[in-house]
Amino acid sequence: MNKLHSRSQRTGSALIRLCLCLAIAAVSTSSFAQRVLLDKIVAIVDSDVVLQSELDRRLVETSENAQRAGQPLPPAEQFREEILEMLVIENLQMQFADRVSIRFDDDTINRVLNNMASNNDMSFEKYVATLEENGVYLQTRIEVRKQMTIQELQRGMVNRRITITDQEIENFLNSETGREVMSADYLVEDIRVITSAADTPEDKEAKRRFAADLTVRFRDGEPLTSAGLIAQRAGIEISGTNLGWRKADALPTLFSNVVTGMSASDVEGPIEAGNGFHIIQLVDKRGGTEQMVNQTNFRHIMLEPNEIRNEEQTITAIKRLRARILGGEDFAPLARQNSDDVSSVVAGGDLDWINNSGMPAEMALIIDPLEVGVLSDVFQTEAGWHIAEVLGRREADLSSEYSRAQAENALRNRKFDLELQNWLIEIREEAFVEVVE
């Protein structure tokens, strides 16, 4: 416990304790004139305190969670000390977050509560009403705000302490662990037309034809969920399995080689196995190192209304620029002289190669169908009024850049927990903490 602080700090802490104890520890009743203990301080933490009510609530919550999970608890005194230390660390982080102005407004908290309601299959209003009925609505908001604040603080403070070198990235990418982490994950649905040893060759052939017919139906867009009804009508037994997210080598050997060549929503089958004919659909794919991206190179001129040019005048001005370009004037000099887009004005309006998925939606709506070398009509985005010309399109292989970025994220995640613990130890050692008996 760090008590190597100045006399003024100790005096200040003592005043905090005295004032808060006088304010919240006791009240007088007119009939009995008795003092009733409402709350008390159990720890002074720099310029704040931990209250007995906070400690009691956390002890109960942690005990109940451990009981539900079937986990044993340490001896009572040790348990109390560990929970108090946890509250001290949280308190220090909340004070730190306040100093660096990390705050979340009520609308943000409401969005989080709305997500929590959805996860519980409830409307926001019903979820709030349920929390209020149980007397925990306000406390839930406080806890959500606290957890969000602490997470944001940790992300900012810890990430700046982590350094990932180019050599670390290379070593990771070339390691067996790296190749495993970087490989793609597949979400696969499996429909099996069941066969048995009692089936005659004719029975087996009929089931194979049925599986082939199902495959065609699914490829044509019929949902896999319809398989049960179709099989019931045909008098054929089937089963369905969601294999969950898996690496290719964790899938059944029968499927692994097939899945790696599939794209999302593709259907393959029938695949014959000892237990029947399988039809698989690749529902989705994530990760992997192959990243082919469609890119567009275009240039634009943007004008926005300002103090000397209103909306109508801005539209008139951009239309005149378009007419001048159509009349034969060079796009680039006009962009340098007139465009309000500081990021592209020096380059004559050229925005270089941009990933199609990275364009603002209102910009993509115009650029995507625009032919190369054709000047667009005047159009508006949130930034202002534009004219644009597509200079080229290509499919770019960003696999290397993507792989390195993914490797850096994986290495950062590995280092995060250790660096977080180091940071928490540092702020704990630097703080003034006094446990009040």
TITI-512765 format. One record per residue (C-alpha): chain; x, y, z. Coordinates in pm, 1 decimal, always signed. Example, Ala and Ser with C-alpha at 12.3 -4.5 7.8 and 13.67 -1.06 7.14 Angstrom:
<pts>
chain/xx/yy/zz
A/+1230.0/-450.0/+780.0
A/+1367.0/-106.0/+714.0
</pts>
This chain:
<pts>
chain/xx/yy/zz
A/+0.0/+0.0/+0.0
A/+156.7/+325.0/-109.3
A/+163.2/+572.7/+181.4
A/+470.0/+771.0/+74.8
A/+276.2/+1087.9/+0.8
A/+291.3/+1440.4/+134.1
A/+128.1/+1554.1/+457.5
A/-113.7/+1767.8/+254.6
A/-236.1/+1462.4/+62.2
A/-298.3/+1275.1/+385.7
A/-475.5/+1576.3/+537.3
A/-689.6/+1612.0/+227.7
A/-780.0/+1243.2/+231.8
A/-868.1/+1262.9/+599.4
A/-1098.1/+1559.1/+530.4
A/-1267.9/+1365.2/+251.0
A/-1326.2/+1076.7/+487.5
A/-1455.1/+1300.8/+766.7
A/-1690.2/+1500.7/+546.2
A/-1837.2/+1198.5/+370.9
A/-1881.4/+1008.8/+694.4
A/-2065.9/+1303.9/+845.8
A/-2278.8/+1340.9/+531.7
A/-2388.9/+984.9/+472.8
A/-2307.4/+773.2/+775.5
A/-2588.3/+870.3/+1010.0
A/-2932.9/+1030.5/+1032.7
A/-3149.3/+1127.2/+1330.1
A/-3510.7/+1025.2/+1366.5
A/-3743.6/+1263.9/+1545.7
A/-3906.5/+990.3/+1754.7
A/-3603.9/+797.7/+1880.5
A/-3314.3/+1038.4/+1809.0
A/-3108.7/+733.6/+1711.8
A/-2821.1/+733.6/+1468.9
A/-2864.4/+478.7/+1192.4
A/-2565.8/+381.1/+978.8
A/-2651.4/+423.6/+608.4
A/-2313.2/+380.8/+444.7
A/-1944.9/+420.1/+514.9
A/-1612.2/+457.8/+341.5
A/-1404.2/+140.8/+307.7
A/-1117.3/+286.1/+102.5
A/-982.7/+628.5/+7.2
A/-850.9/+627.8/-349.6
A/-662.7/+944.7/-443.7
A/-941.4/+1208.5/-461.7
A/-1231.1/+961.2/-442.6
A/-1358.8/+682.5/-218.1
A/-1500.8/+330.4/-228.2
A/-1817.7/+288.1/-21.4
A/-1934.6/-9.7/+179.2
A/-2249.4/-29.1/-36.0
A/-2035.6/-67.4/-351.8
A/-1832.9/-342.5/-189.3
A/-2141.2/-526.7/-60.6
A/-2311.8/-510.5/-400.2
A/-2005.0/-642.6/-582.0
A/-1958.0/-922.3/-327.4
A/-2316.7/-1036.9/-381.0
A/-2296.6/-1011.4/-762.3
A/-1968.0/-1201.3/-780.7
A/-2090.0/-1471.0/-541.5
A/-2408.9/-1523.0/-742.4
A/-2217.7/-1538.5/-1071.5
A/-1970.7/-1790.1/-928.1
A/-2256.0/-2002.6/-793.6
A/-2430.8/-2006.4/-1132.2
A/-2105.5/-2104.3/-1302.6
A/-2028.5/-2370.8/-1042.4
A/-1699.9/-2201.4/-949.6
A/-1558.0/-2215.7/-595.6
A/-1484.8/-1895.8/-403.4
A/-1176.3/-1823.7/-188.9
A/-1206.3/-1787.3/+191.0
A/-1431.1/-1499.4/+296.7
A/-1157.1/-1258.1/+407.1
A/-946.5/-1320.8/+95.7
A/-1256.0/-1286.1/-121.5
A/-1339.0/-949.5/+36.9
A/-982.8/-821.2/-10.1
A/-976.1/-926.0/-376.6
A/-1309.0/-759.0/-453.3
A/-1206.7/-440.8/-270.3
A/-881.8/-428.9/-468.5
A/-1083.3/-470.4/-790.9
A/-1303.1/-174.5/-694.0
A/-995.1/+34.8/-612.6
A/-848.8/-35.4/-958.7
A/-1181.3/+51.8/-1124.9
A/-1202.6/+373.0/-924.2
A/-851.8/+477.0/-1030.4
A/-938.3/+413.6/-1395.0
A/-1259.0/+615.2/-1371.8
A/-1066.3/+907.0/-1221.1
A/-808.8/+875.4/-1500.5
A/-1086.4/+868.6/-1763.4
A/-1239.1/+1182.3/-1615.5
A/-905.3/+1363.2/-1637.8
A/-869.5/+1276.7/-2008.3
A/-1238.2/+1359.8/-2075.5
A/-1366.4/+1015.5/-2176.1
A/-1744.6/+1036.3/-2149.7
A/-2045.9/+867.2/-2307.4
A/-2374.8/+1052.5/-2344.6
A/-2719.5/+914.1/-2265.2
A/-2799.4/+840.0/-2631.4
A/-2496.0/+610.7/-2653.7
A/-2595.7/+429.3/-2334.5
A/-2949.3/+389.7/-2471.3
A/-2811.5/+228.9/-2789.5
A/-2618.1/-21.1/-2580.2
A/-2926.4/-98.0/-2370.8
A/-3124.8/-140.5/-2691.3
A/-2871.8/-401.3/-2808.9
A/-2898.2/-574.3/-2471.8
A/-3276.3/-575.2/-2510.2
A/-3248.9/-730.3/-2858.3
A/-3017.4/-1000.5/-2724.1
A/-3290.7/-1084.7/-2474.5
A/-3561.9/-1082.1/-2745.3
A/-3727.1/-778.4/-2588.7
A/-3815.3/-429.5/-2703.0
A/-3621.3/-142.2/-2550.2
A/-3929.2/-25.6/-2357.8
A/-4001.1/-372.1/-2218.1
A/-3637.2/-424.5/-2122.0
A/-3624.7/-92.3/-1935.6
A/-3955.1/-173.0/-1763.7
A/-3818.4/-511.2/-1653.8
A/-3505.4/-350.6/-1510.8
A/-3717.2/-93.2/-1327.5
A/-3943.7/-365.4/-1185.0
A/-3634.1/-535.9/-1046.5
A/-3501.4/-207.2/-910.5
A/-3177.8/-220.1/-1111.8
A/-3239.3/+18.1/-1403.8
A/-3031.7/+310.7/-1278.6
A/-2756.4/+82.2/-1152.6
A/-2747.2/-94.8/-1490.2
A/-2699.2/+237.2/-1670.1
A/-2419.5/+326.9/-1427.9
A/-2245.0/-6.3/-1481.7
A/-2279.1/+9.2/-1861.2
A/-2134.4/+360.3/-1866.1
A/-1850.1/+253.7/-1635.2
A/-1756.5/-52.4/-1841.8
A/-1762.5/+144.4/-2167.2
A/-1549.7/+419.0/-2013.4
A/-1292.4/+175.4/-1874.8
A/-1270.5/-15.7/-2203.7
A/-1215.3/+306.3/-2399.8
A/-951.9/+421.1/-2151.2
A/-766.9/+88.9/-2160.4
A/-774.3/+76.8/-2539.0
A/-620.7/+421.9/-2564.9
A/-365.5/+397.6/-2285.4
A/-243.3/+44.1/-2352.2
A/-225.6/+49.6/-2732.7
A/+9.2/+347.9/-2726.2
A/+249.8/+139.8/-2513.3
A/+261.3/-148.2/-2764.0
A/+512.1/-153.6/-3049.7
A/+500.5/-409.0/-3332.3
A/+812.4/-428.8/-3551.4
A/+829.6/-536.1/-3916.1
A/+1045.0/-831.5/-3811.9
A/+781.7/-947.7/-3562.1
A/+520.4/-937.2/-3838.8
A/+743.5/-1138.3/-4074.9
A/+818.2/-1396.7/-3807.7
A/+450.0/-1432.7/-3725.5
A/+343.3/-1473.3/-4088.8
A/+608.9/-1742.9/-4141.1
A/+521.6/-1935.8/-3824.7
A/+286.6/-2230.8/-3801.9
A/+74.7/-2039.6/-3551.0
A/+57.5/-1742.7/-3785.5
A/-53.4/-1953.2/-4079.3
A/-322.4/-2108.2/-3861.6
A/-447.5/-1771.5/-3734.6
A/-444.7/-1617.9/-4082.9
A/-630.0/-1903.4/-4253.6
A/-995.2/-1848.2/-4342.7
A/-1294.6/-1951.7/-4132.5
A/-1594.2/-2110.9/-4302.4
A/-1958.4/-2121.3/-4192.7
A/-2112.0/-2433.3/-4347.5
A/-2463.4/-2579.4/-4350.6
A/-2492.8/-2951.4/-4421.7
A/-2804.8/-3133.7/-4544.2
A/-2769.2/-3512.7/-4542.3
A/-2999.2/-3748.1/-4730.3
A/-2974.1/-4050.7/-4502.3
A/-2888.2/-4395.9/-4637.5
A/-2865.5/-4723.8/-4447.9
A/-2725.9/-5072.8/-4493.4
A/-3081.5/-5197.1/-4554.8
A/-3120.6/-4983.8/-4867.9
A/-3142.7/-5168.6/-5197.9
A/-2942.8/-5037.6/-5494.3
A/-3268.9/-4891.1/-5624.2
A/-3334.4/-4716.1/-5290.5
A/-2985.2/-4571.2/-5289.3
A/-3015.7/-4448.0/-5647.1
A/-3351.0/-4283.9/-5568.5
A/-3193.9/-4102.4/-5274.6
A/-2899.1/-3992.5/-5488.3
A/-3141.6/-3847.3/-5745.8
A/-3336.3/-3676.7/-5467.3
A/-3014.8/-3522.5/-5330.8
A/-2918.9/-3403.5/-5680.7
A/-3264.7/-3245.6/-5722.6
A/-3230.3/-3069.4/-5385.8
A/-2889.6/-2937.2/-5490.2
A/-3037.2/-2782.7/-5805.1
A/-3321.2/-2626.4/-5605.1
A/-3079.6/-2471.5/-5354.6
A/-2857.7/-2338.5/-5631.6
A/-3164.2/-2176.4/-5785.7
A/-3226.1/-1986.9/-5464.2
A/-3460.4/-2209.6/-5264.2
A/-3362.0/-2185.5/-4894.8
A/-3211.5/-2484.9/-4717.8
A/-3487.8/-2455.6/-4456.2
A/-3734.7/-2592.1/-4712.8
A/-3547.7/-2926.6/-4728.7
A/-3745.7/-3082.9/-4443.6
A/-4085.0/-3025.3/-4603.7
A/-3964.4/-3142.7/-4945.9
A/-3818.0/-3460.2/-4793.8
A/-4134.6/-3525.6/-4594.3
A/-4344.5/-3510.0/-4909.2
A/-4102.7/-3746.5/-5085.2
A/-4097.6/-3989.1/-4792.8
A/-3719.1/-3961.1/-4758.5
A/-3534.3/-3912.9/-4430.9
A/-3286.4/-3624.8/-4406.7
A/-3094.1/-3441.2/-4135.8
A/-2954.2/-3089.1/-4118.6
A/-2647.7/-2959.5/-3935.0
A/-2494.8/-2616.6/-3891.2
A/-2122.7/-2687.7/-3859.9
A/-2048.7/-2342.6/-3717.2
A/-1738.9/-2135.7/-3790.2
A/-1443.6/-2365.6/-3859.3
A/-1105.7/-2365.9/-4026.0
A/-1089.7/-2583.4/-4338.4
A/-881.9/-2852.3/-4165.4
A/-1139.2/-2869.5/-3883.0
A/-1420.9/-2955.0/-4125.5
A/-1501.4/-3316.9/-4211.3
A/-1239.1/-3438.1/-4459.7
A/-1519.0/-3496.1/-4707.7
A/-1593.2/-3122.5/-4717.6
A/-1261.2/-2945.7/-4655.7
A/-1124.4/-2963.0/-5010.4
A/-1462.1/-2865.4/-5157.9
A/-1524.9/-2568.0/-4928.1
A/-1193.8/-2392.2/-4999.3
A/-1298.5/-2348.3/-5362.5
A/-1645.6/-2213.9/-5282.5
A/-1769.9/-1858.1/-5251.1
A/-2029.7/-1739.2/-5000.6
A/-2379.6/-1880.5/-5076.6
A/-2241.3/-2148.3/-5313.0
A/-2400.1/-2493.9/-5292.3
A/-2219.7/-2819.6/-5367.4
A/-2351.0/-3174.9/-5381.3
A/-2445.1/-3444.0/-5370.4
A/-2129.4/-3560.1/-5192.7
A/-2145.8/-3934.2/-5124.9
A/-2038.7/-4069.2/-4786.3
A/-2096.1/-4386.3/-4589.1
A/-2391.0/-4233.5/-4404.2
A/-2569.1/-4072.9/-4699.0
A/-2555.4/-3801.4/-4964.0
A/-2449.2/-3456.8/-4839.5
A/-2540.1/-3115.9/-4977.7
A/-2337.2/-2828.9/-4833.0
A/-2377.3/-2454.9/-4854.8
A/-2101.4/-2209.2/-4768.4
A/-2309.0/-1957.9/-4575.1
A/-2020.0/-1719.2/-4519.4
A/-1643.3/-1691.0/-4513.8
A/-1421.4/-1465.5/-4305.2
A/-1049.7/-1402.6/-4279.3
A/-797.1/-1561.4/-4508.3
A/-514.1/-1386.2/-4684.9
A/-662.3/-1349.7/-5032.7
A/-798.9/-1000.1/-5075.4
A/-888.6/-896.8/-5430.0
A/-1046.4/-550.9/-5424.3
A/-1221.7/-351.2/-5697.2
A/-1079.0/-0.7/-5720.0
A/-1165.7/+311.9/-5916.1
A/-943.0/+605.2/-6004.9
A/-1143.5/+923.6/-6056.6
A/-1110.0/+1297.9/-6028.0
A/-1361.8/+1555.6/-5920.3
A/-1427.5/+1921.6/-5857.4
A/-1618.7/+2006.8/-5542.2
A/-1778.2/+2338.5/-5450.9
A/-1947.8/+2408.7/-5121.0
A/-2160.9/+2703.4/-5014.6
A/-1979.2/+2965.0/-4806.8
A/-2005.0/+3321.0/-4678.0
A/-1989.7/+3473.5/-5026.6
A/-2170.0/+3199.1/-5223.3
A/-2507.3/+3056.2/-5125.5
A/-2650.3/+2717.7/-5227.6
A/-2807.7/+2841.4/-5552.7
A/-2494.0/+3026.5/-5656.8
A/-2283.4/+2718.9/-5579.9
A/-2499.4/+2502.5/-5807.1
A/-2475.1/+2762.0/-6084.2
A/-2094.7/+2777.3/-6047.1
A/-2043.5/+2399.6/-6064.0
A/-2269.9/+2378.5/-6371.7
A/-2060.0/+2646.1/-6544.2
A/-1740.8/+2450.2/-6470.7
A/-1900.4/+2138.1/-6618.2
A/-1996.0/+2329.4/-6931.3
A/-1641.0/+2462.0/-6970.1
A/-1496.3/+2109.0/-6948.8
A/-1748.7/+1979.9/-7202.3
A/-1648.6/+2276.9/-7418.2
A/-1289.9/+2152.4/-7428.6
A/-1112.8/+2307.7/-7129.7
A/-874.8/+2084.7/-6930.4
A/-1019.7/+1935.0/-6612.8
A/-704.1/+1952.1/-6396.2
A/-633.8/+2328.9/-6414.3
A/-999.6/+2407.9/-6345.4
A/-990.1/+2178.4/-6041.1
A/-673.0/+2343.7/-5906.7
A/-825.2/+2689.4/-5949.7
A/-1175.7/+2619.5/-5820.6
A/-1217.3/+2299.9/-5616.0
A/-1285.0/+2329.4/-5243.4
A/-1154.0/+1977.2/-5176.1
A/-815.4/+2045.2/-5016.6
A/-716.7/+1676.6/-5031.1
A/-720.2/+1663.9/-5411.6
A/-688.9/+2023.9/-5531.8
A/-309.3/+2009.8/-5582.4
A/-346.3/+1691.2/-5789.8
A/-600.3/+1856.9/-6017.2
A/-889.4/+1683.0/-5845.8
A/-735.1/+1333.9/-5880.7
A/-832.9/+1114.5/-5585.3
A/-605.4/+828.7/-5698.9
A/-715.8/+464.9/-5661.9
A/-996.7/+416.7/-5410.6
A/-1152.9/+90.1/-5296.3
A/-1509.5/+84.9/-5426.0
A/-1633.9/-22.5/-5082.6
A/-1459.4/+277.5/-4927.4
A/-1655.4/+547.9/-5110.1
A/-1935.7/+740.2/-4937.7
A/-2269.9/+589.2/-5044.6
A/-2392.4/+900.0/-5228.8
A/-2059.9/+921.2/-5416.4
A/-2061.8/+551.1/-5509.1
A/-2415.4/+588.4/-5646.7
A/-2278.4/+820.6/-5916.8
A/-1927.4/+679.1/-5968.4
A/-2007.5/+305.3/-5988.2
A/-2216.7/+320.6/-6311.6
A/-2010.2/+601.7/-6469.2
A/-1813.9/+497.7/-6778.1
A/-1442.1/+572.1/-6803.2
A/-1374.5/+913.3/-6959.3
A/-1734.3/+1036.8/-6922.2
A/-1803.4/+1351.9/-6719.8
A/-2079.5/+1309.3/-6464.8
A/-2379.3/+1531.9/-6415.3
A/-2371.1/+1769.6/-6119.5
A/-2446.6/+1579.4/-5797.0
A/-2457.0/+1651.3/-5426.4
A/-2302.2/+1481.0/-5123.4
A/-2277.8/+1589.1/-4760.0
A/-1950.1/+1764.3/-4848.1
A/-2086.8/+1980.3/-5129.0
A/-2166.5/+1984.1/-5503.1
A/-1951.7/+1780.4/-5744.9
A/-1869.2/+1687.8/-6100.2
A/-1653.4/+1378.6/-6152.5
A/-1476.2/+1179.4/-6422.3
A/-1361.6/+817.6/-6394.6
A/-1003.5/+773.1/-6514.8
A/-976.5/+395.1/-6476.8
A/-1091.9/+79.0/-6300.8
A/-896.5/-224.2/-6179.7
A/-899.6/-524.9/-5951.2
A/-614.4/-485.8/-5702.2
A/-448.8/-762.7/-5502.1
A/-421.2/-627.5/-5146.7
A/-346.8/-968.2/-4996.4
A/+0.2/-871.6/-4873.0
A/-115.4/-547.7/-4709.9
A/-417.1/-722.2/-4559.7
A/-206.0/-1009.8/-4423.9
A/+38.6/-772.7/-4259.1
A/-243.3/-570.1/-4104.5
A/-406.1/-886.6/-3971.5
A/-75.1/-1011.0/-3836.0
A/-15.8/-679.7/-3659.5
A/-362.5/-698.2/-3502.2
A/-299.8/-1055.2/-3384.8
A/+34.5/-959.4/-3231.3
A/-116.7/-650.7/-3069.5
A/-395.4/-860.2/-2917.0
A/-134.2/-1101.3/-2780.3
A/+57.2/-820.5/-2613.0
A/-247.2/-627.6/-2494.5
A/-334.6/-829.5/-2182.3
A/+23.0/-830.9/-2051.4
A/+68.5/-460.1/-2117.9
A/-269.5/-388.0/-1958.5
A/-161.5/-564.0/-1638.9
A/+165.3/-368.4/-1637.4
A/-22.5/-40.8/-1676.7
A/-271.0/-126.2/-1400.3
A/+14.8/-213.8/-1165.3
A/+181.5/+120.2/-1244.2
A/-126.4/+335.0/-1177.1
A/-196.2/+133.7/-858.2
A/+157.8/+185.9/-726.3
A/+146.7/+558.4/-804.2
A/-189.5/+612.7/-633.0
A/-265.6/+701.1/-272.2
A/-486.8/+425.1/-134.0
A/-589.0/+388.6/+227.2
A/-815.0/+107.7/+343.7
A/-1045.9/+226.2/+621.3
A/-1103.4/-33.2/+889.9
</pts>
